[in-house]
Amino acid sequence: MGAQLIERSGETAGRIHPLPAGVFRIGRAAGNDLTIATNAHLSRIHAQIAWDGRGYRLSDLGSKNGTFLNGERITAPVRLHHGDVIEVAGVQLVFQAEEATQTAVPAAAMLLASLTPREREVLALLVQGLSGKEIAARLFLSARTVENHLASIYDKLRVRGRAEAIALAVAQGVVPPPRQGTS
């Protein structure tokens, strides 16, 4: 599969960690694949990266200080892409993958067609500029359920976040562009 993590910051910056075709755990405890014992802000078992047969997914394992991907805290498992920056307790790790681990990206229309009707509703409200809490209130869902829908949308569309999902949806004409001058 040829994927690896490179420590970009911290005491051992530059160290390379090849990723297995299984689970790779990050934390403060000695049994982790990547142990950073000197960082008190890191949970004993903080996060994991797992191969799911199509690519690698990053998950936070209930850490107190969170796991961040490209500057955004993750709340559900997220697919990793070449060049992603993972941050755990101030330590930055860069995900690198050979082309063999990257799935071919089908046409945007096919990606959008993979969304469920509820995910399309959430995406449309996202394009309108609503926050996760506002989407939850509008659709009578919990904020956590909306977060899960957003994680699924980002994964299915193979985008890294809100801005890319909105751009793709608008470009494909699935939802109208946001109105200018509204709050």
Secondary structure, DSSP 4 states (H G I P E B T S, - for coil): --EEEEE-SSTTTT-EEEPPSSEEEEESSTTSSEE-TT-TTS-TT-EEEEE-SSSEEEEE-S-SS-EEETTEE-SS-EE--TT-EEEETTEEEEEEE-GGGSPP---HHHHHHTS-HHHHHHHHHHHTT--HHHHHHHHT--HHHHHHHHHHHHHHHT-SSHHHHHHHHHHTTSSPPPPTT--
